[in-house]
Structure formats: C-alpha cells, structure tokens
Amino acid sequence: MLLWIFLVGFAAANEEFSLENKTHHAQYRGSQVLRVRNATESIRNLLKSLEGEKAIEIWKQSNVFGKFTDILVPSFTLSFVRQQFENLNATFRVMIADVESAMHEQIAIAPRRQSNKNKKSRSYNLTFQRYHRISDIYAYLEYLVSKFPSICSIETIGTTIQGREIKVLKISGSNAKFGFYIEGGIHAREWVSPASVAYIVRELVEYRSKNSFAENADYYVSPVANPDGYEFTHTNSRLWRKNRRDSTDKSCPGVDLNRNYGYQWGGLGASRQSCDETFAGENSFSEPETQAVRDFLTKIGPSVQAYVAFHSYGQYILYPYGYDKVLAPDSAVLQKLGARIARNIKKASKKKYKVGNSAILLYEASGGADDWAKGSVGIKYTYTIELRDAGRYGFLLPASQIEATGKDAFIAIKTITQEIAGIGRKKKSRF
Ligand SMILES: [Zn+2]
C-alpha cells in the first residue's frame, strides 16, 4: 500500500525529473548519493526493487556481501527510501548531501588564467583545470598533428548516430614493437576519463623527451568513445551513461556501449530492457560506436598487445573476464602487473587502487570492451581502470582533481608499456 501511494506521487514527479533543458542540474536539487552496506540478501533485494521502480539509480554496485552500493536518490523519493532502509536496519551514509550543489561545484572551478600573450600562441582551449566539450578535446588532437606531424596522425574510425566523428589519435614510436589501444569516455557521465586520456596524450606527445619509454609503442588513443552521450551530459543530463540510440518505443533511448561488444554478449549484468542503464542493445555490435572500434582493431591487427579502457569511479584496476567469474589462463600475469601499477600509483600519489578480476571484485558485466579485446581479439594486456575517486564525489569529481587523476592514468600506461617492452623493471622508476 505504502509503495503504491509512493508510486502515484512518483509518476507525477518523474515528468519533471526528465526535463531536458539548459538548467538541467536543477532537477537534482535535494537529491542525495547514499552509500548502503550490502549486508543481507533482503537489503540487496530492496535495492533491486527500488531500482526497478526507478526510485533510485545505482551509481556503483557491488555484489559482494559486506561491501557497499552507492545510489542516487531523487529528492522526492528520499524520505521513502530512507524509511525502507531503516525498516531493514540497513547501514548507510550520505556521500553527497545535495547533488545539484556538487554539480555546480564540479564546473565552477575556473580555468587558470592564461596571459594574453600565451593565449595568442595557442590554437586550442584545452586545459586540465576544467572539463571540456568534445570540440575542445578534438581541437587539441588537431593541434598536436599540426605541431608534431612526424609522430601524430588522426583517423576518424566511425560516425555516431547523431553524426559526430569518432577519432583516434595515433602516436608513433620510433622503435615501436607493438600497438597500445587506449579508450576513454565510453560511459558519458565519467568525465574524468576523457580528461585523463587527454592528459596521457599530452605526456606522450608534448613531454615526449622525458618519456622515452613511449618510443617502444604505437599508441592509438580514442579519448571520447561515446561522443553523443558525452555531449548530452554537458547539454541536457549530467548523469547520462549510454549512447543516444532511439529505442523502438522512443521513451528510453540509449544503449550501454560497454555491454554491446560481441564476446559473451547479453549474459550476466547486461539488460535486454531499453529503459535500463545497462541495456545491451538489440544485438551485439548494433551500435556505430562499437562497430567502429571492432573494425579499426580488426584492421590494425595482431600488433596490438595492450588495451586499456578508462572509467570512473572507485579506484580499481580490473582484468577480464567480466561476463562471469572466469579467469583467463594468463590472469596471474595480469594480476601481478596490475599490482605493480597500483604500487607505482601509490608511490606517486598515495592513492590506493584495488586490483582484481572484475566479476569477482565487483560484479558480472557481459558485452564489455575489455572481454572482447581479450577474448575475441586476443590482446594479452587488457585492463579496465576505474579512476578517482573512492566515492566522495563519484562521477562529480571536482575539476581540481583532473591533473592528479590524469597522472594515475599515465602511470598505468607507462607501467604496462615498460612491462611489454621489457624495460624499467629493475631500475627504480620515478614518476
Ligand atoms: Zn564506466
């Protein structure tokens, strides 16, 4: 009865919740992010049913008992949801007391002021002091090609549903022995991912003289793997995750691109319902964004030995498989190298990243890019890295943390490159 009364009220409020306009952050006024301890089966079931009723949105999930699930609770369901937790004696704490304020905080940090002289000499707007639209990120790639034509080139590997280009920057090594694919921004709302990938690009190109390890590889860098979704988070709905595919009934657009890849597609942790955040699509590789990566990697062939996809948040270094609790035969190698990455990051920044198999450490998710890269293409060193933070801001990480997060990401790329190239293992490496 209580749920029924709640749902009637919720249906009316939901109209407003989905408003798409310029002041889209206002829809989150009074919404909170809660961290709930996953202590019992009944708490887990409650979370599932609340999510099914759209009374909450799952931000970060763990299927492991005793761990936490982070949820976004809209203001108009807040008292109902909190009451439900109290009824079950569920332990929870407030991570973000007002989501709208956190959104403003994230974008409020002004860029470092450039002097006029400095500004004139630059042909791009990208900074690491704020989050940028895709046009700024792409303009930076174009600038690098014009300034460093001997090592940089751009290939447009596909076009999105809304007609945006999917670009890959190739950074050629003078002594390249293998290819290294770097993917950012497949989930639209994880803003620190494209920003960190852009940071990696700057290190590999503009600061190349102090990063000579990079000569051992050809890097293929796709900073924004989901351009339509990424732009939508800037213009309409900050917490959008999927691409912008129209669904058959028009009411629930979007496919989760990281459930659309063709290795064990449509299994655990992927939904067949278009309204769900993890909707896997009508078929594997049904989306132009995933087709583009598939075709490009098939074309560049077996030289690629590493594939790293950057996501946020949680600070995890994850290796396949994700479709079930199944380990690849060489998983011990991936665990060991993952632990080395985590150690190097900790040395540099004191931040802790947990290392493990994604299905065991977090939850099952089939149709991911990482499973496909490992299982179908056979790329040995495949990782999904969840960047900062550990949950204080979640997807709304303040821009003041972009540089430090980019540095974590760069350390991962450096450590993996050194491992494959067989360098830097004995020497004490500095980051
Ligand atoms: Zn993600």
Residues whose N, C-alpha, C, O or C-beta is under 5 A from the ligand:
A	BS01	ZN	H187 H311 S312
